Amino acid sequence: MTTIGWWHCLAGASGDMCLGALVDAGVPLETMQAAVDAVGVEPARFRADTVTRQGVAATKVEIDTEQSTVVRTWGNIRGLLESASLDESVRALALDVFERLARAEAAVHRTQPDQVHFHEVGAVDAVADVVGTAAGLCALGVDRVTSSPVAVGYGMARSEHGMLPIPGPAVLALLEEVGAPVYSGGVTSELCTPTGAAILAATVSEWGPLPAMRVTAVGTGAGDRDHDELPNVLRFVVGTAVDDISVAAGGSTETALVIEANVDDLDPRVWPHVLARLLESGADDAWLTPILMKKGRPAYTLSVLGSDAVADILRRVIFTETTTIGLRERRVEKRALHRASETIQIEGHPIRVKTAVLDGVVVNATPEYDDVVAAASALGRPVKAILAAATAAAHAAGFAPGTPGPRQ
């Protein structure tokens, strides 16, 4: 059974918010403390308190450290992590987070990663944030981590380098590298810190809404400020992947993209070609809806359903094959029954039959129309006669609605 974790970054992410969310989800504070103690930096002690942010209860993890004058480079931190007595999965994740931070800071300051002085990022509390988060994720046994789009804030903030824009250059570099979707969140404050962005970049394999899962734990970590605009919290939802979605409303679910355009000036004879090109290019479906536009002009809405993987190709087909100069897009949840293809014979001619299964029982069995037409042409028989014969043969072969479906 696959264990999934989902970061809900409604107010961004920071190191202490990650720690709070994981502790709130059930990670013992002692687990994080032991991992940080193993690194051998100056003493850093964890403590956790319950706070509220805009009425939302959350765990706030504080790290008590002594003032340090040590300036740490990426090479120094890498040496500490490589020599520490850590679980290998914890070590690997912590190294990944700090390497990403080094690359981002180097890009911002036009230098080499090994020459980066981490400043506040390399302070003892940041080492504790990263190592503690790595230990927490490994303790939860999470196999795959996903995340919502990341709120990053906007405005200006004071740093050791002077005034910097929000989101900070390092934050944008880190999230750009992994293609993370971001938005401001409507708050004139730094919502996502470099450490938080690096943790997300190192852990997240997929960005989007809460994936299908059976929830086993929910952790809510608090940031320092209590914003007026939204609760300053980061949530971490843990659950087991729902592999057999047939238990949940009888089908698999996934998000898809609907791309649409209103067109009133295309020769209608071209539309069959447009729809065929879209389907050939990877669209799951494409259709036309008659509409009436301004000045009483008859027109069509072209709608195309597809995945993100082929979205750019579909957009190009629409722009090049139609007369539209603009598109609108929206995300939808797509639910599909389990399907299988069987083959029956009509007078020696093969005809595929598509079956749809709900909770292990066939609910639809449909002969492939192109195969029916080919058989009818070869036999010199009406299409309707071959279609009826194919439907009857499918039922006789055990594919009738109400019969057990094929094993998944």
Secondary structure as UniProt FT lines:
FT   STRAND          3..8
FT   TURN            10..11
FT   HELIX           15..24
FT   TURN            25..26
FT   HELIX           29..39
FT   STRAND          44..53
FT   TURN            54..55
FT   STRAND          56..65
FT   HELIX           74..83
FT   HELIX           88..109
FT   HELIX           113..115
FT   HELIX           119..122
FT   HELIX           124..140
FT   STRAND          144..147
FT   STRAND          150..151
FT   STRAND          155..159
FT   TURN            160..161
FT   STRAND          162..166
FT   HELIX           169..177
FT   TURN            178..179
FT   STRAND          182..183
FT   TURN            185..186
FT   HELIX           194..203
FT   STRAND          204..207
FT   STRAND          213..222
FT   STRAND          233..241
FT   HELIX           245..247
FT   TURN            248..250
FT   STRAND          252..263
FT   HELIX           268..270
FT   HELIX           271..280
FT   TURN            281..282
FT   STRAND          285..292
FT   HELIX           294..296
FT   STRAND          298..306
FT   HELIX           308..310
FT   HELIX           311..321
FT   STRAND          328..336
FT   STRAND          338..346
FT   TURN            347..348
FT   STRAND          349..358
FT   TURN            359..360
FT   STRAND          361..367
FT   HELIX           369..379
FT   HELIX           383..394
FT   HELIX           395..399
FT   TURN            401..402
//
